[in-house]
């Protein structure tokens, strides 16, 4: 504890605030402390309470410092991607982790800016920056026409382990078109709890392809390797008891929802299939997975907005073959405070979202 507190006090001492900033910092710290206390039973691992409060409040307002240089604030990292309301920014500060680890090759620097997640879902934001004397050979409308433009790495990998299945999405965005950098986002969802701790992300050659070109063109050549720790606050909750419903995609056989885990970042659902599923051939079983992926999932917010999560939850994967349990996990398109959630509906069963 002392080591972590000393680190944060050193960061604080190196910065100067106006009276208004001091008041905002104190208010944010108090608010985050209250949030963390309310979620005491939901934490993924023991947290250093005071260090968490100071780090989160500091990151929201001004960012912190580390051995790799000044970190971006968590709001700066996540709000362009997952929302910029006051409630969303508070959650980013309480749950997220700034990283600030970089690697440079051929004049291109890739930085792991920050990570946020829950038990089953992880979201990482990177910045790709290039020297001012390098051109960025992409059409100006590359973000506006994603169906005709494709930007990706020839190879990218991260050693998040999952025993059976790991799904996710990657995409590029540009927070500020006037600067010499773009952002790269990764989301990962697992069938089991994703491990925290040290991880390594590697990237090779950024390439671009459009429907007008037969072959992809290399935008930047290079190999980048980033080693960093992942240790964010999990604020997920578990919903209700087992419930079953008839699903016409399986000829009206019963599907049992074994468990549901929900957080401001994403969702995880465990299903138990009918008893005869193990007798099916591989091809038939695969067809069952396809039909399971179409089970409707909706989230109704307290303001009446209904979000369709059916496709966002990715594919079904085996979680426990002996128990015929499959699972689906996925991240939301925005950070959603639990207090803004009213009801989760899976098939024809519904769960009310508890509020503190």
C-alpha positions as CSV (number, residue, x, y, z in Angstrom):
1,X,0.0,0.0,0.0
2,X,2.7,2.5,1.0
3,X,4.5,1.9,-2.3
4,X,1.4,2.7,-4.3
5,X,0.5,5.7,-2.3
6,X,3.9,7.2,-2.5
7,X,3.7,6.8,-6.3
8,X,0.5,8.7,-6.5
9,X,1.6,11.4,-4.1
10,X,4.7,11.9,-6.2
11,X,2.5,12.3,-9.3
12,X,0.4,14.8,-7.5
13,X,3.4,16.8,-6.3
14,X,4.6,17.2,-9.9
15,X,1.4,18.9,-10.9
16,X,-0.2,22.2,-10.1
17,X,-3.9,22.9,-9.8
18,X,-6.2,25.8,-9.7
19,X,-8.7,25.9,-6.7
20,X,-11.4,24.7,-9.0
21,X,-9.4,21.7,-10.1
22,X,-8.6,20.9,-6.5
23,X,-12.4,20.9,-5.7
24,X,-13.2,18.8,-8.8
25,X,-10.4,16.3,-7.8
26,X,-11.7,16.0,-4.2
27,X,-15.3,15.6,-5.5
28,X,-14.3,12.9,-8.0
29,X,-12.3,11.0,-5.3
30,X,-15.3,11.0,-2.9
31,X,-17.7,9.9,-5.6
32,X,-15.4,7.1,-6.8
33,X,-14.8,5.9,-3.2
34,X,-18.6,5.7,-2.8
35,X,-18.9,3.7,-6.0
36,X,-16.2,1.3,-5.0
37,X,-17.7,0.8,-1.6
38,X,-21.1,0.0,-3.1
39,X,-19.5,-2.5,-5.4
40,X,-17.3,-4.1,-2.7
41,X,-18.9,-7.6,-3.1
42,X,-18.5,-7.4,-6.9
43,X,-14.7,-6.9,-7.1
44,X,-12.6,-9.3,-9.1
45,X,-9.7,-9.2,-6.7
46,X,-8.8,-7.2,-3.5
47,X,-8.3,-3.6,-4.5
48,X,-6.2,-1.0,-2.8
49,X,-9.0,1.4,-1.9
50,X,-7.2,4.6,-1.4
51,X,-4.8,4.1,-4.3
52,X,-7.7,3.2,-6.6
53,X,-9.6,6.4,-5.6
54,X,-6.6,8.7,-6.1
55,X,-5.6,7.0,-9.4
56,X,-9.1,7.2,-10.8
57,X,-9.8,10.8,-9.8
58,X,-6.4,11.9,-11.0
59,X,-6.7,10.0,-14.3
60,X,-10.1,11.6,-15.0
61,X,-8.9,15.1,-14.6
62,X,-5.3,15.3,-15.7
63,X,-3.6,12.0,-16.3
64,X,-0.7,10.5,-14.3
65,X,3.0,9.9,-14.9
66,X,4.9,6.7,-15.3
67,X,8.3,5.3,-16.2
68,X,7.3,5.4,-19.8
69,X,6.3,9.1,-19.8
70,X,3.1,11.0,-19.2
71,X,-0.1,8.9,-19.5
72,X,-3.2,10.1,-21.2
73,X,-6.2,10.5,-18.8
74,X,-8.7,7.7,-18.9
75,X,-11.3,10.0,-20.1
76,X,-9.1,11.0,-23.0
77,X,-8.4,7.4,-23.9
78,X,-11.9,5.9,-23.6
79,X,-14.5,8.7,-24.1
80,X,-14.0,9.0,-27.9
81,X,-14.7,5.3,-28.2
82,X,-17.3,4.5,-25.4
83,X,-19.0,7.7,-24.5
84,X,-18.4,11.1,-22.9
85,X,-21.2,11.7,-20.4
86,X,-20.4,12.5,-16.9
87,X,-21.5,9.1,-15.6
88,X,-19.5,7.3,-18.3
89,X,-16.4,9.3,-17.6
90,X,-16.7,8.5,-13.8
91,X,-17.0,4.8,-14.6
92,X,-13.9,5.0,-16.9
93,X,-12.0,6.5,-14.1
94,X,-13.1,4.0,-11.5
95,X,-12.9,0.8,-13.7
96,X,-10.2,1.6,-16.3
97,X,-6.4,1.3,-16.2
98,X,-4.0,3.6,-18.0
99,X,-1.0,1.8,-19.4
100,X,1.2,4.0,-21.5
101,X,3.7,1.3,-22.8
102,X,5.1,1.9,-26.3
103,X,7.3,0.4,-28.9
104,X,8.9,2.1,-31.9
105,X,10.0,0.7,-35.2
106,X,10.7,2.4,-38.5
107,X,9.6,5.7,-37.2
108,X,6.2,4.4,-36.1
109,X,5.3,4.2,-32.4
110,X,2.5,2.0,-31.1
111,X,1.3,2.8,-27.5
112,X,-1.0,0.7,-25.4
113,X,-3.0,3.6,-23.9
114,X,-5.4,1.9,-21.6
115,X,-7.7,-1.1,-20.8
116,X,-11.1,-1.5,-19.3
117,X,-13.2,-4.6,-18.8
118,X,-14.9,-7.1,-16.6
119,X,-14.7,-10.9,-15.8
120,X,-15.3,-12.0,-19.4
121,X,-14.6,-8.9,-21.6
122,X,-11.6,-6.8,-22.2
123,X,-11.2,-3.6,-24.2
124,X,-7.8,-2.1,-25.1
125,X,-7.1,1.2,-26.9
126,X,-3.8,1.8,-28.7
127,X,-2.4,4.9,-30.4
128,X,-0.4,4.6,-33.6
129,X,1.8,7.7,-34.1
130,X,4.2,8.4,-37.0
131,X,7.0,10.9,-37.6
132,X,5.9,14.2,-39.1
133,X,8.0,13.5,-42.2
134,X,6.1,10.3,-43.0
135,X,3.0,10.3,-45.2
136,X,-0.1,8.4,-44.2
137,X,-1.2,7.0,-47.6
138,X,-4.9,6.6,-47.0
139,X,-7.9,8.4,-48.6
140,X,-9.3,11.2,-46.6
141,X,-12.7,9.4,-46.3
142,X,-11.2,6.1,-45.0
143,X,-13.3,6.2,-41.9
144,X,-16.5,7.3,-43.6
145,X,-16.6,4.3,-46.0
146,X,-15.7,1.2,-43.9
147,X,-17.4,-1.1,-46.4
148,X,-15.0,-0.1,-49.2
149,X,-11.9,0.5,-47.1
150,X,-10.1,-2.0,-44.9
151,X,-7.2,-1.1,-42.6
152,X,-5.5,-3.9,-40.6
153,X,-2.3,-5.4,-39.5
154,X,-0.8,-8.3,-41.4
155,X,-0.5,-9.9,-38.0
156,X,-1.5,-8.9,-34.5
157,X,-1.6,-11.1,-31.5
158,X,-2.1,-10.9,-27.7
159,X,-1.6,-13.7,-25.2
160,X,-5.0,-13.5,-23.4
161,X,-5.8,-17.1,-22.7
162,X,-9.2,-18.7,-22.9
163,X,-9.7,-22.4,-22.5
164,X,-12.1,-22.9,-25.4
165,X,-13.0,-19.8,-27.2
166,X,-12.0,-16.2,-27.5
167,X,-14.0,-13.8,-29.8
168,X,-13.7,-10.1,-30.4
169,X,-13.5,-7.1,-32.7
170,X,-10.8,-4.7,-33.9
171,X,-11.2,-1.4,-35.6
172,X,-9.3,1.9,-36.3
173,X,-10.5,5.4,-35.6
174,X,-9.1,8.9,-35.6
175,X,-9.8,11.0,-32.6
176,X,-8.1,14.1,-34.1
177,X,-7.7,14.1,-37.9
178,X,-5.3,17.1,-37.7
179,X,-2.6,15.2,-35.8
180,X,-0.1,12.5,-36.9
181,X,-1.7,9.6,-35.1
182,X,-4.7,7.2,-35.2
183,X,-6.2,4.9,-32.6
184,X,-6.6,1.1,-32.7
185,X,-9.2,-0.6,-30.6
186,X,-9.4,-4.3,-29.6
187,X,-12.2,-6.1,-27.7
188,X,-11.9,-9.6,-26.4
189,X,-14.7,-11.9,-24.9
190,X,-14.0,-15.3,-23.4
191,X,-16.1,-18.3,-22.4
192,X,-14.2,-18.4,-19.1
193,X,-13.0,-15.5,-16.9
194,X,-10.1,-13.7,-18.6
195,X,-6.9,-13.7,-16.6
196,X,-5.5,-10.4,-15.4
197,X,-1.8,-9.9,-15.1
198,X,1.1,-9.5,-17.5
199,X,0.5,-9.8,-21.3
200,X,2.3,-9.2,-24.5
201,X,0.8,-7.7,-27.7
202,X,2.6,-8.0,-31.0
203,X,1.9,-6.2,-34.4
204,X,3.4,-6.6,-37.9
205,X,3.0,-4.3,-40.9
206,X,0.0,-2.1,-41.2
207,X,-1.8,-2.6,-44.5
208,X,-4.7,-1.0,-46.4
209,X,-7.0,-2.4,-49.0
210,X,-10.0,-1.0,-50.8
211,X,-12.5,-2.6,-53.2
212,X,-10.7,-0.8,-56.0
213,X,-7.4,-2.6,-55.4
214,X,-6.8,-6.3,-55.9
215,X,-3.9,-6.5,-53.4
216,X,-3.4,-4.8,-50.1
217,X,-0.8,-2.0,-49.9
218,X,1.5,-1.7,-47.0
219,X,1.0,1.6,-45.2
220,X,3.7,1.2,-42.5
221,X,6.3,-1.6,-42.3
222,X,7.5,-2.7,-38.9
223,X,7.3,-5.1,-36.0
224,X,6.1,-3.9,-32.6
225,X,6.1,-5.8,-29.3
226,X,4.5,-4.4,-26.1
227,X,4.6,-6.0,-22.7
228,X,2.3,-4.6,-20.1
229,X,0.1,-5.5,-17.1
230,X,-3.7,-5.7,-17.1
231,X,-5.4,-5.0,-13.8
232,X,-8.7,-3.2,-14.1
233,X,-11.6,-3.2,-11.6
234,X,-14.4,-5.6,-12.4
235,X,-17.8,-4.2,-11.5
236,X,-20.0,-6.9,-12.9
237,X,-23.1,-8.4,-11.3
238,X,-24.8,-11.7,-11.5
239,X,-28.5,-11.9,-12.4
240,X,-31.2,-14.2,-11.0
241,X,-31.5,-17.9,-10.9
242,X,-31.7,-20.5,-13.7
243,X,-34.6,-20.1,-16.1
244,X,-35.7,-22.1,-19.1
245,X,-37.5,-21.1,-22.3
246,X,-38.6,-22.9,-25.5
247,X,-36.6,-21.9,-28.5
248,X,-38.0,-22.4,-32.0
249,X,-34.5,-22.5,-33.4
250,X,-34.1,-25.8,-31.7
251,X,-37.6,-27.2,-32.6
252,X,-39.1,-25.7,-29.5
253,X,-36.8,-27.6,-27.2
254,X,-35.9,-26.1,-23.9
255,X,-32.8,-23.9,-23.4
256,X,-31.8,-23.2,-19.8
257,X,-30.0,-20.0,-18.9
258,X,-27.5,-21.1,-16.3
259,X,-25.9,-17.8,-15.5
260,X,-25.8,-14.2,-16.6
261,X,-23.1,-11.7,-15.8
262,X,-23.6,-8.0,-16.6
263,X,-21.3,-5.0,-16.3
264,X,-21.1,-1.5,-17.7
265,X,-18.7,-2.9,-20.3
266,X,-20.4,-6.1,-21.5
267,X,-22.4,-9.3,-20.9
268,X,-21.8,-13.0,-20.5
269,X,-24.4,-15.7,-20.7
270,X,-24.2,-19.4,-20.0
271,X,-26.7,-21.8,-21.7
272,X,-27.5,-25.4,-21.1
273,X,-28.7,-27.2,-24.2
274,X,-31.2,-30.1,-24.4
275,X,-30.0,-33.5,-23.2
276,X,-29.7,-35.0,-26.7
277,X,-27.2,-32.5,-28.0
278,X,-24.2,-34.8,-27.3
279,X,-25.7,-37.4,-29.6
280,X,-25.6,-35.1,-32.6
281,X,-22.9,-35.3,-35.3
282,X,-20.3,-32.6,-35.5
283,X,-22.1,-31.0,-38.5
284,X,-25.5,-31.0,-36.7
285,X,-23.9,-29.7,-33.5
286,X,-22.4,-26.8,-35.5
287,X,-25.8,-26.0,-36.9
288,X,-27.1,-25.9,-33.4
289,X,-24.4,-23.3,-32.5
290,X,-25.5,-21.2,-35.5
291,X,-29.1,-21.3,-34.3
292,X,-28.1,-20.6,-30.7
293,X,-26.3,-17.5,-31.9
294,X,-29.7,-16.1,-33.1
295,X,-31.4,-16.3,-29.7
296,X,-32.7,-12.7,-29.2
297,X,-31.0,-10.7,-26.5
298,X,-32.2,-7.2,-25.7
299,X,-31.3,-4.6,-23.0
300,X,-33.9,-2.1,-22.0
301,X,-32.6,1.1,-20.4
302,X,-34.4,3.1,-17.7
303,X,-35.2,5.8,-20.3
304,X,-37.0,3.2,-22.5
305,X,-34.3,2.8,-25.0
306,X,-34.0,-0.8,-26.2
307,X,-30.6,-2.2,-27.3
308,X,-30.4,-5.3,-29.5
309,X,-27.4,-7.3,-28.2
310,X,-28.1,-10.5,-30.3
311,X,-25.2,-9.9,-32.7
312,X,-23.0,-8.1,-30.2
313,X,-22.6,-11.1,-28.0
314,X,-20.7,-13.0,-30.7
315,X,-20.8,-16.7,-31.3
316,X,-21.7,-19.5,-28.9
317,X,-18.8,-21.7,-27.8
318,X,-18.4,-24.8,-25.7
319,X,-17.9,-23.9,-22.1
320,X,-18.5,-27.4,-20.5
321,X,-19.2,-30.2,-23.0
322,X,-20.0,-32.7,-20.2
323,X,-22.7,-30.4,-18.9
324,X,-23.8,-29.3,-22.4
325,X,-23.1,-25.7,-21.5
326,X,-22.4,-23.1,-24.2
327,X,-21.7,-19.5,-23.6
328,X,-21.9,-16.1,-25.3
329,X,-20.0,-13.0,-24.3
330,X,-19.7,-9.5,-25.8
331,X,-18.9,-5.9,-25.2
332,X,-21.4,-3.0,-25.6
333,X,-20.9,-0.1,-28.1
334,X,-20.7,2.3,-25.2
335,X,-20.1,2.3,-21.4
336,X,-23.5,1.8,-19.8
337,X,-23.9,2.6,-16.1
338,X,-25.7,-0.2,-14.3
339,X,-28.2,2.3,-12.9
340,X,-29.2,3.1,-16.5
341,X,-30.2,-0.5,-17.1
342,X,-33.7,-1.7,-16.4
343,X,-34.3,-5.1,-17.9
344,X,-32.3,-7.8,-19.8
345,X,-34.4,-10.1,-21.9
346,X,-33.0,-13.5,-23.3
347,X,-35.4,-15.4,-25.5
348,X,-38.7,-14.9,-23.7
349,X,-37.4,-14.6,-20.1
350,X,-36.5,-11.3,-18.5
351,X,-34.2,-10.2,-15.7
352,X,-34.7,-7.0,-13.7
353,X,-31.4,-5.1,-13.2
354,X,-30.9,-4.4,-9.4
355,X,-29.9,-0.9,-8.5
356,X,-28.1,0.2,-5.3
